[in-house]
Amino acid sequence: MSHSTIEAAVLREIRLDKAATRVQLARRLEIAPSTIGIHVDRLVEQGFLREMTQSESGLGRPPKILEPNPAAGQFIGIDLDARRLHGVSVDFSQQLLRERSTDIPLRASADDVLAQILEVIRSLRDRRRKLLGIGLAIPGTLNAAADTALHYRFIRGWSQIPLLRIVHSAFPVPVYVENNVRVMALAERWFGQARAMETVICVGIRSGIGAGIILNGELFRGPNGLAGEIGTWPVTVASSGRASGQTVPLEDLASLRSLQQRLRHAQRKGIKTSLHSTRREVFISSLKLAAVDQDPLALQVLRDAATAVGRAISQISLLLNPQMIIVGGPLADFEESFMTPLREEASVCLLPQHAIMPDIVSTSLGELAGAKGAAALALHRWQP
């Protein structure tokens, strides 16, 4: 391995709490202690690591614990959806420095969104710290090199966007681009509920629907970078709002956008509901209140979406046998009206003689999970 590769591996092991001393690093990386010592000394000298003496009783000299130096620099993470743009900056020890969230205008073009991304990055940057890298969590498909956004149907003109080049031109530091749901999966793997797990699926439900796949502890992108695009997965409708047995894409039944459209349609037909508005900026909070009030229309729409996602999750489970499936996005907060029927449907589909029901949980990382994951993506891939 090259010097920079070894040092990047040292930083990764320390960040993931897999090793904290020089001896542990040498064992984990299967590198001679003398060689590890050279690289650790260099990282300490350059200010990327600091050594703290661990206080412990007993004979002998206490070991020195290695940890990232917060003052070494900063990383910025951006998480984009058709509805919202989230951004964070973190220091070298991955502690939050700044955060910002802003709405995407309803009819924004790709150029509008790109300008908004650059403006948010500028607002997050701390001039007192060196900017070391930027991570971008982007919806839709990416090319195999993960430097160009190929297509996202919910932003006008979002096609063949050279994202890496555009952002790097404005901020000449390493830029890392990844699908936003994959970044959510990495965030769960690095500092969420899946830290000790090797096979995990993250299902993100926002304007679209996608899956981030962790296999054997590593992110799986597929040879063309298209793994996890389950939004077009055909599902059979089992709702009162559509013809029984009709097959539609999963996104057309269970995404936030499809739920909004269905509720608007029902309101236009005069169906009574306690929903006061389905405008985008108040949709989630209004839907949550309606579900708490046991509004029949809200509960039916949520159950239909949960059933569709539960069936898709059961098929993913049969294929990959994950230890855990983590649901992200605003609907993950609807425990009784969405997550419970989702689990029930998955349990019905996963017969015990053929499959083991995985843990199906809501993300615990909140709405900034994607942005924090994007910053962590840049931090983990960065090399000294």
C-alpha positions as CSV (number, residue, x, y, z in Angstrom):
1,M,0.0,0.0,0.0
2,S,1.1,3.6,-0.6
3,H,1.8,6.0,2.2
4,S,-1.4,7.9,1.7
5,T,-3.4,4.6,1.5
6,I,-2.0,3.3,4.8
7,E,-2.6,6.6,6.5
8,A,-6.2,6.7,5.2
9,A,-6.7,3.2,6.6
10,V,-5.3,4.3,10.0
11,L,-7.7,7.2,10.2
12,R,-10.6,4.9,9.1
13,E,-9.9,2.3,11.8
14,I,-9.7,5.0,14.5
15,R,-12.9,6.7,13.3
16,L,-14.8,3.4,13.3
17,D,-13.6,2.6,16.9
18,K,-11.9,-0.6,15.6
19,A,-8.5,0.4,16.9
20,A,-7.3,3.2,19.3
21,T,-3.6,2.3,19.9
22,R,-0.6,1.7,17.7
23,V,-0.5,-2.0,18.7
24,Q,-4.2,-2.4,17.8
25,L,-3.7,-0.6,14.5
26,A,-0.8,-2.9,13.6
27,R,-2.9,-6.0,14.4
28,R,-6.0,-4.7,12.5
29,L,-4.2,-3.7,9.4
30,E,-1.6,-6.6,9.5
31,I,1.2,-4.1,9.2
32,A,4.5,-4.2,11.1
33,P,4.3,-2.1,14.3
34,S,7.4,-0.2,13.3
35,T,5.8,0.8,10.0
36,I,2.5,1.8,11.7
37,G,4.6,3.9,14.1
38,I,6.1,5.8,11.2
39,H,2.7,6.7,9.8
40,V,1.1,7.5,13.1
41,D,4.0,9.8,13.9
42,R,3.5,11.6,10.6
43,L,-0.2,12.0,11.1
44,V,0.4,13.4,14.6
45,E,3.1,15.8,13.4
46,Q,0.8,17.1,10.6
47,G,-2.0,17.7,13.1
48,F,-4.5,15.0,11.9
49,L,-4.2,12.8,15.0
50,R,-3.5,13.5,18.6
51,E,-2.4,11.1,21.3
52,M,-3.9,11.1,24.7
53,T,-2.5,9.1,27.7
54,Q,-5.1,6.6,29.0
55,S,-5.3,6.6,32.8
56,E,-5.4,3.1,34.2
57,S,-4.2,1.4,37.3
58,G,-1.6,-1.3,37.3
59,L,2.1,-1.7,36.5
60,G,3.7,-0.4,33.4
61,R,3.3,2.6,31.2
62,P,-0.3,3.3,30.2
63,P,-1.0,3.1,26.5
64,K,-1.5,6.2,24.4
65,I,-4.9,6.5,22.8
66,L,-5.1,7.9,19.3
67,E,-8.0,10.1,18.2
68,P,-8.7,12.5,15.3
69,N,-7.7,16.1,16.0
70,P,-10.9,18.3,15.6
71,A,-8.9,21.3,14.6
72,A,-7.3,19.6,11.6
73,G,-9.9,20.8,9.1
74,Q,-13.6,20.6,8.1
75,F,-15.8,18.6,5.7
76,I,-19.1,19.7,4.2
77,G,-22.0,17.4,3.3
78,I,-25.0,18.2,1.1
79,D,-28.1,16.1,0.9
80,L,-30.5,16.9,-2.0
81,D,-34.1,15.9,-2.6
82,A,-36.7,17.5,-4.9
83,R,-38.3,19.0,-1.8
84,R,-35.5,20.0,0.5
85,L,-31.7,20.7,0.6
86,H,-29.9,19.9,3.8
87,G,-26.3,20.7,4.5
88,V,-23.8,20.3,7.4
89,S,-20.2,21.1,8.1
90,V,-18.2,18.9,10.5
91,D,-14.8,19.1,12.0
92,F,-12.0,16.5,11.6
93,S,-13.4,14.4,14.5
94,Q,-16.9,14.4,12.8
95,Q,-18.5,16.8,15.3
96,L,-21.2,19.1,13.9
97,L,-20.1,22.7,13.3
98,R,-22.9,24.2,11.3
99,E,-26.1,23.1,9.6
100,R,-28.6,24.5,7.2
101,S,-31.8,23.3,5.6
102,T,-33.7,25.1,2.8
103,D,-36.7,24.4,0.6
104,I,-36.3,23.7,-3.1
105,P,-38.7,25.9,-5.1
106,L,-41.6,23.9,-6.6
107,R,-40.6,24.5,-10.2
108,A,-36.9,24.9,-9.8
109,S,-34.7,24.0,-12.7
110,A,-31.4,22.0,-12.5
111,D,-29.5,25.3,-12.8
112,D,-31.5,26.8,-10.0
113,V,-30.8,23.8,-7.8
114,L,-27.1,23.8,-8.6
115,A,-26.8,27.5,-7.7
116,Q,-28.6,26.7,-4.4
117,I,-26.1,23.9,-3.6
118,L,-23.2,26.2,-4.1
119,E,-24.7,28.9,-2.0
120,V,-25.4,26.5,0.9
121,I,-21.8,25.2,0.7
122,R,-20.5,28.8,1.0
123,S,-22.8,29.5,4.0
124,L,-21.6,26.4,5.8
125,R,-17.9,27.0,5.3
126,D,-15.9,28.1,8.4
127,R,-13.1,30.3,7.2
128,R,-11.1,29.6,10.4
129,R,-10.7,25.9,9.4
130,K,-9.2,24.4,6.2
131,L,-11.8,22.9,3.9
132,L,-10.6,19.4,3.2
133,G,-13.5,17.8,1.2
134,I,-17.1,18.0,0.1
135,G,-19.6,15.1,-0.1
136,L,-22.8,15.3,-2.2
137,A,-25.8,13.0,-1.6
138,I,-27.8,13.2,-4.8
139,P,-31.1,11.7,-5.8
140,G,-31.6,9.6,-9.0
141,T,-29.0,7.8,-11.0
142,L,-25.3,8.4,-11.3
143,N,-22.8,7.1,-13.8
144,A,-20.4,4.3,-12.8
145,A,-17.6,6.8,-12.0
146,A,-20.0,8.6,-9.6
147,D,-19.1,12.1,-11.0
148,T,-22.2,12.8,-13.2
149,A,-25.9,12.8,-12.3
150,L,-27.6,10.9,-15.1
151,H,-31.3,11.5,-14.4
152,Y,-33.8,12.5,-11.7
153,R,-37.3,13.1,-12.9
154,F,-38.5,15.3,-10.1
155,I,-36.1,18.3,-10.9
156,R,-36.6,19.9,-14.3
157,G,-33.6,19.5,-16.6
158,W,-31.7,17.2,-14.2
159,S,-29.9,15.1,-16.7
160,Q,-26.2,14.5,-17.5
161,I,-25.1,17.0,-14.8
162,P,-21.3,17.0,-14.3
163,L,-21.7,17.5,-10.6
164,L,-18.2,16.8,-9.5
165,R,-16.6,19.2,-12.0
166,I,-19.1,22.0,-11.2
167,V,-18.6,21.8,-7.5
168,H,-14.8,21.3,-7.7
169,S,-14.6,24.4,-10.0
170,A,-16.2,26.5,-7.2
171,F,-14.4,24.8,-4.3
172,P,-11.0,23.3,-5.4
173,V,-11.0,20.4,-2.9
174,P,-11.7,16.7,-3.2
175,V,-15.5,16.2,-4.1
176,Y,-17.3,12.9,-3.6
177,V,-20.7,12.2,-5.2
178,E,-23.0,9.4,-4.2
179,N,-26.7,8.5,-4.4
180,N,-28.5,10.0,-1.4
181,V,-30.1,6.7,-0.2
182,R,-26.7,5.0,-0.4
183,V,-25.3,7.8,1.7
184,M,-28.0,7.2,4.3
185,A,-27.0,3.5,4.4
186,L,-23.4,4.5,4.9
187,A,-24.4,6.9,7.7
188,E,-26.2,4.0,9.4
189,R,-23.2,1.8,9.0
190,W,-20.7,4.3,10.3
191,F,-22.6,5.9,13.2
192,G,-26.2,4.6,13.3
193,Q,-28.0,1.5,14.2
194,A,-26.1,-0.8,11.8
195,R,-22.5,-0.2,13.1
196,A,-21.9,-3.9,14.0
197,M,-23.8,-5.4,11.0
198,E,-22.5,-6.7,7.7
199,T,-25.6,-6.9,5.6
200,V,-28.0,-4.0,5.9
201,I,-30.6,-2.3,3.6
202,C,-31.6,1.3,3.9
203,V,-34.9,2.2,2.1
204,G,-35.3,5.9,1.6
205,I,-38.8,7.3,1.0
206,R,-39.0,10.9,-0.1
207,S,-40.0,12.4,-3.5
208,G,-38.7,9.1,-4.9
209,I,-37.8,5.8,-3.4
210,G,-34.5,4.1,-3.4
211,A,-32.4,1.5,-1.5
212,G,-28.9,1.6,-0.2
213,I,-27.3,-1.8,0.1
214,I,-24.5,-2.8,2.5
215,L,-23.1,-6.3,1.7
216,N,-20.4,-7.8,3.8
217,G,-19.8,-4.4,5.4
218,E,-19.3,-2.6,2.1
219,L,-21.5,-0.4,0.0
220,F,-22.8,-2.2,-3.1
221,R,-23.3,0.0,-6.2
222,G,-23.4,-2.6,-9.0
223,P,-21.0,-2.6,-12.0
224,N,-22.9,0.4,-13.6
225,G,-23.6,2.2,-10.4
226,L,-27.4,1.6,-10.6
227,A,-28.0,-0.9,-7.7
228,G,-30.9,0.0,-5.4
229,E,-33.1,1.9,-7.9
230,I,-36.3,0.3,-6.6
231,G,-38.5,3.2,-7.3
232,T,-39.7,1.7,-10.6
233,W,-40.1,-1.8,-8.9
234,P,-43.6,-3.0,-10.0
235,V,-46.0,-3.7,-7.2
236,T,-49.5,-4.9,-7.2
237,V,-52.1,-2.5,-5.9
238,A,-54.3,-3.6,-3.0
239,S,-56.1,-0.4,-2.2
240,S,-59.5,1.1,-2.6
241,G,-58.1,4.0,-4.6
242,R,-57.1,2.1,-7.7
243,A,-58.2,-0.9,-9.6
244,S,-57.5,-4.1,-7.6
245,G,-54.6,-6.1,-9.1
246,Q,-53.2,-3.2,-11.1
247,T,-49.4,-3.1,-11.3
248,V,-47.7,0.3,-10.8
249,P,-44.2,1.5,-10.0
250,L,-43.5,1.6,-6.2
251,E,-42.9,5.4,-6.4
252,D,-46.4,5.9,-7.8
253,L,-47.9,4.3,-4.8
254,A,-45.7,5.0,-1.8
255,S,-43.5,8.1,-2.4
256,L,-44.3,11.4,-0.7
257,R,-45.2,12.9,-4.0
258,S,-47.7,10.1,-4.8
259,L,-49.3,10.5,-1.4
260,Q,-49.8,14.2,-1.9
261,Q,-51.3,13.6,-5.3
262,R,-53.7,11.0,-4.0
263,L,-54.9,13.2,-1.1
264,R,-55.4,16.2,-3.4
265,H,-57.5,14.0,-5.8
266,A,-59.6,12.7,-2.9
267,Q,-60.2,16.3,-1.6
268,R,-61.2,17.4,-5.1
269,K,-63.8,14.6,-5.1
270,G,-65.2,15.9,-1.9
271,I,-64.0,13.1,0.4
272,K,-64.1,14.4,4.0
273,T,-60.8,14.7,5.8
274,S,-59.2,16.7,8.6
275,L,-56.2,17.5,6.4
276,H,-56.2,21.3,6.2
277,S,-53.7,21.6,3.3
278,T,-51.6,19.4,1.1
279,R,-49.3,22.2,-0.1
280,R,-45.8,20.7,-0.1
281,E,-44.3,22.8,2.7
282,V,-47.0,21.8,5.2
283,F,-47.8,18.3,3.9
284,I,-45.9,16.1,6.3
285,S,-47.0,18.0,9.5
286,S,-50.6,18.1,8.3
287,L,-50.6,14.4,7.4
288,K,-49.1,13.5,10.8
289,L,-51.8,15.4,12.6
290,A,-54.5,13.8,10.5
291,A,-53.1,10.3,11.3
292,V,-53.0,11.1,15.1
293,D,-56.6,12.2,14.8
294,Q,-57.4,8.8,13.1
295,D,-58.6,10.6,9.9
296,P,-59.9,7.7,7.7
297,L,-58.5,9.1,4.4
298,A,-55.0,9.7,5.9
299,L,-54.9,6.3,7.5
300,Q,-55.9,4.5,4.3
301,V,-53.4,6.3,2.1
302,L,-50.6,5.6,4.6
303,R,-51.6,1.9,4.9
304,D,-51.7,1.5,1.2
305,A,-48.2,3.0,0.9
306,A,-47.0,0.8,3.9
307,T,-48.4,-2.3,2.2
308,A,-46.6,-1.6,-1.0
309,V,-43.2,-0.9,0.7
310,G,-43.7,-3.9,3.0
311,R,-44.1,-6.2,-0.1
312,A,-41.0,-4.7,-1.7
313,I,-39.0,-5.1,1.5
314,S,-40.1,-8.8,1.8
315,Q,-38.8,-9.4,-1.8
316,I,-35.5,-7.7,-0.9
317,S,-35.2,-9.9,2.2
318,L,-35.8,-13.0,0.2
319,L,-33.0,-12.0,-2.2
320,L,-30.4,-10.7,0.2
321,N,-31.3,-12.0,3.7
322,P,-30.3,-8.7,5.5
323,Q,-29.8,-8.5,9.2
324,M,-31.7,-5.2,9.3
325,I,-33.7,-3.0,7.1
326,I,-33.8,0.7,8.0
327,V,-36.5,3.0,6.7
328,G,-35.6,6.7,6.2
329,G,-37.5,9.7,5.2
330,P,-40.4,11.5,6.8
331,L,-42.8,8.5,6.8
332,A,-40.4,6.6,9.1
333,D,-41.7,8.9,11.9
334,F,-45.2,7.6,11.5
335,E,-44.8,4.6,13.7
336,E,-48.4,3.4,14.2
337,S,-49.9,4.5,10.9
338,F,-47.0,3.5,8.6
339,M,-44.2,1.4,10.2
340,T,-46.5,-1.0,12.0
341,P,-48.6,-1.9,8.9
342,L,-45.3,-2.1,6.9
343,R,-43.9,-4.7,9.3
344,E,-47.1,-6.6,9.3
345,E,-47.2,-6.9,5.5
346,A,-43.5,-7.9,5.4
347,S,-44.2,-10.6,8.1
348,V,-47.1,-12.0,6.1
349,C,-45.0,-12.2,2.9
350,L,-41.9,-13.7,4.6
351,L,-43.1,-17.2,5.5
352,P,-40.8,-18.7,8.2
353,Q,-40.0,-21.8,6.1
354,H,-38.4,-19.7,3.5
355,A,-37.1,-16.6,5.2
356,I,-36.1,-15.0,8.5
357,M,-37.8,-11.7,9.3
358,P,-35.1,-9.0,9.6
359,D,-35.3,-6.2,12.1
360,I,-37.3,-3.4,10.3
361,V,-36.6,-0.1,12.1
362,S,-36.9,3.6,11.5
363,T,-33.7,5.7,11.2
364,S,-32.6,7.3,14.4
365,L,-30.4,9.8,12.6
366,G,-33.1,12.4,11.8
367,E,-33.6,14.6,8.8
368,L,-29.9,15.5,8.7
369,A,-28.9,11.8,8.2
370,G,-28.1,12.3,4.5
371,A,-26.1,15.5,5.0
372,K,-24.1,14.0,7.9
373,G,-23.6,10.9,5.9
374,A,-22.4,13.0,2.9
375,A,-19.9,14.8,5.1
376,A,-18.8,11.4,6.5
377,L,-18.4,10.1,3.0
378,A,-16.0,12.9,2.2
379,L,-14.2,12.4,5.5
380,H,-13.8,8.6,5.1
381,R,-12.7,8.7,1.5
382,W,-10.3,11.6,2.0
383,Q,-6.6,10.8,2.0
384,P,-3.8,12.8,3.7
